[in-house]
Amino acid sequence: MEFIQVDIIGLSTSPSSGGAYALVLGEVGGNRRLPIIIGAFEAQAIALELEKIQPPRPMTHDLLRDLFENVGADVEDVVIDELREGTFFAKIRYVLAGARSQLDARPSDAVALAVRMEAPIFVSAPVLDEAGIPTDDSSADAPVEDAAHPAADTPEAPAAEPQSDLERLEAELDTAIKEEDYERAARLRDDISRLKGESN
């Protein structure tokens, strides 16, 4: 299976998210972004490590990192390798005593560990093909804004009236991508996938 390396582009949220965050992963050397909805605790764990903020006591992911280090295991990478019914699945791949092995994990936990272990993050090509959201070149390197405060001075082109639910959702997805509202884009992407699945 082919895997594509990704970097963490950012975390975004909105007041209507109910405490959920969008972890946005960007394709290295490409223009696709993969938003994954994660919980507030996991978002905090990732953000603290990215900002190099040391909490007074170890968090769960710090404990996991310390466990790997204390038993002499080397985390090679983490891979997001499956997408089933809108849910992403990941694996932590490691080497212990010369033997390769892997652990099933939620993507949020795998990424939180990866940033602590400085391990690369990969996404399988089929998952990125299915769930990745292409961006234009000018916005691919732009920082992710808080979804609650999209750019106010970005002009919106008038859209033609969509003629079906699928066209309407695709138009809304285009708008969400332009506004860099990746949480909304992820939900719309899942709705489009469900609608296409029902029509097949």
C-alpha positions as a printed Julia matrix, in Angstrom:
200×3 Matrix{Float64}:
   0.0    0.0    0.0
   1.28   3.47  -0.88
   1.59   6.02   1.93
   1.89   9.79   1.52
   3.63  11.92   4.14
   1.67  14.76   5.71
   2.46  17.61   8.1
   0.24  19.2   10.71
  -1.1   22.4    9.16
  -3.13  23.45  12.18
  -6.08  23.01  14.5
  -9.3   24.94  14.08
 -12.61  25.15  15.85
 -15.83  27.15  15.81
 -18.38  28.08  18.49
 -20.92  25.68  16.95
 -18.54  22.71  17.06
 -19.65  21.44  20.48
 -16.07  21.16  21.7
 -14.76  19.38  18.59
 -11.71  20.52  16.65
 -10.52  19.9   13.11
  -6.96  18.6   12.92
  -5.77  19.67   9.46
  -3.03  17.59   7.85
  -1.36  18.83   4.66
   0.16  16.65   1.95
   3.94  17.1    1.75
   4.79  18.21  -1.78
   1.11  18.37  -2.74
  -1.95  20.56  -2.39
  -4.41  18.31  -0.54
  -5.5   18.82   3.05
  -7.06  16.18   5.26
  -9.3   17.53   8.04
 -10.04  15.06  10.84
 -12.54  15.9   13.59
 -11.0   15.25  17.03
 -11.93  15.9   20.65
 -10.84  18.86  22.76
  -8.52  16.78  24.98
  -6.6   15.36  22.02
  -6.45  18.8   20.37
  -5.0   20.22  23.58
  -2.44  17.41  23.77
  -1.28  18.12  20.2
  -1.27  21.91  20.65
   0.71  21.79  23.91
   3.46  19.74  22.28
   3.54  21.85  19.11
   3.93  24.96  21.28
   6.5   23.16  23.49
   4.45  23.89  26.62
   5.3   21.47  29.43
   2.34  20.75  31.75
   3.15  20.35  35.46
   2.3   16.64  35.33
   2.62  14.22  32.38
  -0.42  13.9   30.14
  -1.59  10.55  28.78
   0.4   10.92  25.56
   3.52  11.89  27.54
   3.09   8.68  29.52
   2.81   6.67  26.31
   5.97   8.32  24.93
   7.83   7.57  28.2
   6.67   3.95  28.08
   8.0    3.48  24.54
  11.32   5.07  25.53
  11.68   3.08  28.77
  11.17  -0.29  27.08
  13.55   0.68  24.28
  10.97   0.79  21.49
  11.55   3.1   18.52
   8.4    4.64  17.0
   9.12   4.66  13.25
   5.98   6.47  12.11
   2.22   6.68  12.43
  -0.1    5.93   9.54
  -3.72   6.82   8.94
  -4.55   3.82   6.84
  -8.3    3.36   6.74
 -11.57   5.26   6.45
 -14.75   3.34   7.2
 -18.19   4.97   7.37
 -16.69   8.39   8.06
 -14.3    7.15  10.78
 -10.53   7.27  10.35
  -8.27   4.49  11.68
  -4.55   4.71  12.4
  -1.6    2.6   13.44
   1.54   3.37  15.44
   4.41   1.44  13.84
   7.41   0.71  16.05
  10.49  -1.5   16.42
  11.2   -3.34  19.68
  14.23  -5.65  20.08
  14.7   -5.73  16.31
  11.11  -6.8   15.63
   8.64  -4.55  13.83
   5.12  -4.29  15.19
   2.16  -1.93  15.26
  -0.64  -0.77  17.53
  -4.13   0.26  16.44
  -4.94   3.82  17.49
  -7.27   6.71  16.88
  -5.64   9.21  14.51
  -5.74  11.93  17.19
  -3.83   9.76  19.67
  -1.38   8.6   17.01
  -0.66  12.2   15.95
  -0.32  13.34  19.58
   2.31  10.62  20.07
   4.01  11.39  16.74
   4.64  15.02  17.67
   6.18  13.88  20.97
   8.39  11.24  19.33
   9.21  13.43  16.28
   7.9   10.59  14.14
   6.65  11.2   10.59
   2.93  10.99   9.83
   1.63   9.19   6.74
  -1.79   8.73   5.14
  -2.6    5.86   2.81
  -3.14   6.93  -0.79
  -6.73   5.56  -0.91
  -7.7    7.52   2.24
  -6.16  10.74   0.92
  -7.81  10.19  -2.47
 -11.21   9.71  -0.82
 -11.1   12.31   1.96
  -8.4   14.79   0.95
  -9.57  18.26   0.02
  -7.6   19.92  -2.81
  -6.6   23.54  -2.31
  -5.3   26.01  -4.84
  -1.57  26.75  -4.78
  -1.96  30.2   -3.22
  -3.74  28.88  -0.13
  -1.75  25.66   0.27
   0.98  27.43   2.23
  -1.28  29.89   4.02
  -1.73  29.49   7.78
  -4.98  27.95   8.96
  -7.28  30.54  10.46
  -9.66  29.94  13.33
 -12.86  28.7   11.71
 -14.83  31.1   13.9
 -13.11  34.06  12.18
 -12.81  33.46   8.43
 -11.12  36.15   6.37
 -13.54  39.04   6.2
 -12.2   40.63   3.03
 -12.29  37.53   0.81
 -14.78  38.27  -1.99
 -17.2   35.49  -2.77
 -18.13  34.88  -6.36
 -21.85  34.53  -6.97
 -22.68  30.86  -7.33
 -25.13  29.42  -9.8
 -28.2   27.81  -8.29
 -27.35  24.13  -7.67
 -29.89  21.74  -9.12
 -29.48  18.76  -6.8
 -28.55  17.95  -3.19
 -25.16  16.71  -4.4
 -24.44  19.92  -6.34
 -25.57  22.02  -3.36
 -23.27  20.13  -1.0
 -20.35  20.38  -3.43
 -20.92  24.16  -3.73
 -20.99  24.45   0.08
 -17.77  22.39   0.23
 -16.06  24.79  -2.2
 -17.13  27.74  -0.04
 -15.92  26.07   3.16
 -12.52  25.38   1.57
 -12.19  28.98   0.37
 -13.02  30.2    3.89
 -10.6   27.6    5.34
 -13.41  26.26   7.55
 -12.0   22.73   7.6
 -14.34  21.38  10.25
 -17.35  22.25   8.09
 -15.52  20.98   4.99
 -14.92  17.62   6.68
 -18.6   17.27   7.57
 -19.67  18.23   4.04
 -17.15  15.8    2.54
 -18.67  13.0    4.66
 -22.22  14.0    3.62
 -21.17  13.95  -0.06
 -19.59  10.49   0.37
 -22.8    9.17   2.0
 -24.96  10.67  -0.75
 -22.78   9.16  -3.48
 -22.88   5.8   -1.68
 -26.68   5.86  -1.55
 -26.9    6.61  -5.28
 -24.71   3.61  -6.22
